Amino acid sequence: MVKRIEAPKPYAILADTLREAILVGEIPEGDTLPPERELVAQSGLTRGAVREALRILASEGLVQTKPGRFGGNVVTLPDKELLTNAVAQFVRGRKLPLRTLQETREVLEPALARLAAVHRTADDLRELKKLHEDLVAAADNFPQFSMANVRWHKAVARASGNDLLASVLYSISYGVAVSTTTEEYDTPATRKVVIRIHGQINDAIEARDPDLAERRMRQHIGATNERTVTPAATAIPLSDH
């Protein structure tokens, strides 16, 4: 028996063709695609099909429409924010429990700390130290302390030099912060411990000791997860990149 054969939609074929040309560099970033009427003539498709193909590419972050006489569909490449937003929407849409985000952090953040100790720059180190100072200054204000804590973790991710791993961390970091803002987590003793371990991780990164940075971050994330007493809670990622 022959099953029904589904042919690809014409606009999908055009989108695939243009996408591949952009991703392999045949159409460089910053170039403007031919006008719609030229794409219609070149492809033999209807204007509606061409517009749908361009809409798909725009939704993927591969073209950006510039209005005006000298505007058009300008080729762009996906940035970190696109990936971050996609992961954040996945988390929200699937209503992933806090436990899942905790497990992700346990795997991800020690690796980021390790990479930060290897790849950090002088600017990265200055930022980590400044954010640690902000954390200390906010010790008596838990909402500010929580936000400073998140900014420090994201700075470690940036210092790793790995944009892919860092983007995943960005996408869940605020959700974890929101979900762990509880009375059990908000104690002076807990904040004191967090300040101390952040300083120790900073020292390991400054010393370019990846083993120590990874071990200390693993201890830190493990202790954080133990203090979170709502394992069934659902995190709500927020955007602040």
matplotlib code that plots the C-alpha trace (Angstrom):
import matplotlib.pyplot as plt

x = [0.0, 1.2, 0.5, -0.6, 2.3, 2.4, 4.4, 6.1, 4.4, 6.0, 6.7, 8.4, 10.7, 11.6, 12.2, 14.4, 16.4, 17.0, 17.6, 20.4, 22.0, 22.0, 23.4, 26.2, 27.2, 26.1, 24.0, 26.1, 24.7, 23.7, 22.9, 19.4, 17.4, 15.9, 12.5, 9.4, 8.7, 12.1, 11.7, 8.4, 10.0, 13.0, 11.1, 7.9, 5.8, 3.0, 3.6, 1.6, 4.0, 7.0, 5.7, 5.0, 8.5, 9.9, 7.6, 9.0, 12.6, 11.7, 10.2, 13.5, 15.6, 17.2, 15.7, 14.6, 12.3, 13.5, 10.8, 11.3, 12.5, 15.9, 14.6, 13.9, 14.5, 17.9, 19.7, 20.5, 21.8, 20.2, 21.5, 21.7, 18.4, 16.5, 17.8, 17.2, 13.6, 12.9, 14.1, 12.2, 9.0, 9.6, 9.9, 6.7, 4.7, 5.6, 5.1, 8.4, 8.6, 11.3, 12.9, 13.7, 15.3, 17.3, 18.6, 19.5, 21.5, 23.3, 24.6, 25.1, 26.5, 29.5, 30.6, 30.1, 32.3, 34.9, 35.0, 35.0, 38.2, 39.8, 38.5, 37.7, 39.1, 40.2, 36.9, 35.0, 36.8, 36.1, 32.4, 32.3, 33.9, 31.6, 28.5, 29.8, 30.1, 26.5, 25.5, 27.2, 25.5, 22.1, 22.4, 19.7, 17.2, 16.2, 14.5, 17.6, 19.8, 18.0, 18.4, 22.1, 22.5, 21.0, 23.2, 26.3, 25.4, 24.7, 28.1, 29.8, 28.0, 29.3, 32.8, 32.7, 33.0, 30.4, 27.4, 25.3, 25.6, 25.2, 22.0, 20.4, 21.4, 20.0, 16.6, 16.0, 17.9, 15.0, 12.5, 14.7, 15.0, 11.3, 10.6, 13.2, 12.0, 10.4, 10.6, 12.7, 15.2, 15.1, 17.2, 20.3, 22.2, 21.5, 22.5, 25.7, 26.5, 25.8, 28.0, 30.9, 30.7, 30.3, 33.5, 35.2, 34.1, 35.3, 38.7, 38.9, 38.0, 40.6, 43.2, 42.3, 41.7, 38.9, 38.7, 38.2, 35.7, 33.7, 33.7, 32.7, 29.9, 28.6, 28.6, 26.8, 24.0, 23.5, 23.1, 20.7, 18.5, 18.4, 17.1, 14.3, 11.4, 8.8, 10.0, 6.7, 6.6, 6.6, 9.1, 8.2, 11.2, 11.4, 13.4, 16.3, 19.3]
y = [0.0, 3.5, 6.0, 9.5, 11.7, 15.2, 17.6, 20.5, 23.9, 26.1, 28.9, 26.3, 25.3, 29.0, 29.5, 26.5, 27.7, 31.2, 29.9, 27.6, 30.3, 32.6, 30.1, 28.9, 32.5, 32.7, 35.7, 37.6, 39.2, 42.8, 42.2, 43.0, 40.3, 41.0, 42.8, 40.7, 41.2, 39.9, 36.9, 36.2, 36.4, 34.3, 31.6, 31.4, 31.6, 33.9, 37.0, 35.5, 32.5, 34.8, 36.9, 33.8, 32.5, 35.9, 35.9, 32.5, 33.8, 36.9, 34.7, 32.8, 36.0, 35.5, 38.7, 42.0, 44.3, 47.9, 50.3, 53.2, 53.9, 52.3, 49.6, 45.9, 42.5, 42.7, 39.5, 39.0, 36.1, 34.6, 36.2, 35.0, 36.6, 34.5, 31.3, 32.6, 33.5, 30.2, 28.2, 30.5, 30.0, 26.2, 26.3, 28.4, 26.5, 23.1, 24.4, 22.8, 22.3, 23.9, 20.6, 20.4, 23.9, 22.9, 19.8, 21.9, 24.3, 21.5, 20.3, 23.6, 26.1, 24.1, 23.7, 27.5, 28.3, 25.9, 27.6, 31.0, 30.1, 29.2, 32.0, 34.9, 38.3, 41.2, 42.9, 39.8, 39.7, 43.3, 42.7, 39.7, 41.7, 44.6, 42.4, 40.7, 44.1, 44.8, 41.5, 42.5, 45.9, 44.4, 41.9, 43.6, 43.9, 40.5, 41.5, 43.5, 40.7, 38.2, 40.3, 40.9, 37.2, 36.5, 39.1, 37.5, 34.1, 35.5, 37.2, 33.9, 32.5, 35.4, 34.9, 31.3, 32.5, 29.9, 31.8, 28.6, 27.4, 31.0, 31.5, 28.5, 29.8, 33.2, 31.7, 30.0, 32.2, 34.7, 31.9, 30.2, 33.5, 34.1, 30.5, 30.6, 33.9, 32.2, 32.8, 29.7, 31.0, 34.5, 34.4, 36.4, 33.2, 32.0, 35.4, 35.3, 31.8, 32.9, 36.0, 33.8, 31.1, 33.7, 35.3, 31.9, 31.2, 34.6, 33.8, 30.5, 32.2, 34.9, 32.2, 30.4, 27.2, 25.4, 22.4, 24.6, 26.9, 23.9, 22.2, 25.3, 26.1, 22.6, 22.9, 26.2, 25.0, 21.9, 23.8, 26.2, 23.4, 21.8, 25.1, 25.3, 23.6, 23.8, 21.2, 21.0, 24.8, 26.0, 28.7, 31.7, 32.9, 36.6, 38.5, 40.8, 40.1]
z = [0.0, -0.8, 1.9, 1.1, 0.1, 1.6, -0.6, 1.2, 0.9, -1.7, 0.9, 3.2, 0.3, -0.3, 3.4, 3.6, 0.6, 2.0, 5.5, 4.3, 2.2, 5.2, 7.7, 5.4, 4.6, 1.0, 2.0, 4.5, 7.6, 6.8, 3.2, 2.0, 0.3, -3.2, -3.1, -2.9, -6.6, -7.6, -5.3, -6.9, -10.4, -9.4, -7.5, -9.6, -6.4, -5.6, -3.6, -0.7, -0.6, -0.7, 2.1, 4.2, 3.6, 4.8, 7.8, 8.8, 8.5, 10.5, 13.3, 13.4, 13.7, 10.3, 8.6, 9.9, 8.0, 7.7, 6.5, 4.2, 0.7, 1.3, 3.6, 2.9, 4.4, 6.0, 6.8, 10.5, 12.6, 15.7, 18.9, 22.5, 23.4, 20.8, 22.4, 25.9, 25.1, 23.4, 26.5, 28.8, 26.9, 26.9, 30.7, 31.1, 28.5, 29.9, 33.5, 34.5, 38.3, 40.3, 40.8, 37.1, 37.2, 40.3, 38.5, 35.5, 37.7, 39.5, 36.1, 34.4, 37.0, 38.2, 34.5, 34.0, 37.0, 35.8, 32.4, 34.0, 35.9, 32.5, 30.3, 32.5, 31.5, 33.7, 33.0, 34.0, 37.3, 38.0, 37.3, 39.6, 42.4, 41.9, 42.0, 45.1, 46.7, 45.7, 47.3, 50.6, 50.5, 50.1, 52.9, 54.9, 52.0, 50.7, 47.4, 46.4, 47.7, 45.5, 42.4, 43.1, 43.6, 40.2, 38.5, 40.0, 38.7, 35.3, 35.4, 36.1, 33.1, 30.9, 32.2, 31.0, 27.4, 26.4, 25.0, 24.5, 28.1, 29.4, 27.4, 29.1, 32.5, 31.7, 30.7, 34.0, 36.5, 37.3, 37.6, 40.2, 42.0, 42.1, 43.2, 46.0, 47.5, 50.6, 54.3, 54.7, 52.2, 53.5, 56.7, 57.8, 58.3, 54.7, 53.2, 55.2, 53.8, 50.3, 50.6, 51.9, 49.1, 46.4, 47.6, 47.6, 44.1, 43.0, 44.5, 42.7, 39.4, 40.0, 40.8, 37.5, 39.5, 37.5, 39.8, 42.9, 41.2, 40.0, 43.4, 45.3, 42.9, 43.1, 46.9, 46.6, 44.3, 46.3, 49.5, 47.8, 46.6, 50.1, 51.5, 48.9, 50.5, 47.7, 45.2, 43.4, 42.8, 39.2, 38.3, 36.2, 34.2, 33.8, 31.2, 32.3, 30.2]

ax = plt.figure().add_subplot(projection="3d")
ax.plot(x, y, z, "-o")
ax.set_aspect("equal")
plt.show()
